[in-house]
Structures are given as C-alpha cells and as structure tokens.
C-alpha cells in the first residue's frame, strides 16, 4: 500500500477489491479514478509522443 500511496505503482484490480472490502469504496470507482489519473499523466507529456497518422490503403 505504501508504494501505491507514494505513486510508485498503479491500483490493481485486486488492490481495488481489497480497498472496497476494507473501506466500502466501490472497486469500479477506484479503477475509473486510476484510469483517469494515468491518462492525465500521459496527456501531460503527449507532445513527446511521436506517432504518424495511419493512412488507410484501399
């Protein structure tokens, strides 16, 4: 739990269920929050991600 709280690991499904059982917070909500946080962190440096547009061929 320490590594999770320090931000060194992301919330796993198993850990979310443990939190649900211990604190009554829905695991689904915790996982959604983790996904949103992870995406926000990626967006913070999206200009560093270099990918060309995919060109569909007929």
C-alpha positions, 0 to 999 in steps of 0.5 A: 500500500505504501508504494501505491500511496507514494505513486510508485505503482498503479491500483490493481484490480485486486488492490481495488477489491481489497480497498472496497472490502476494507473501506466500502469504496466501490472497486469500479470507482477506484479503477475509473479514478486510476484510469483517469489519473494515468491518462492525465499523466500521459496527456501531460507529456503527449507532445513527446509522443511521436506517432504518424497518422495511419493512412488507410490503403484501399 
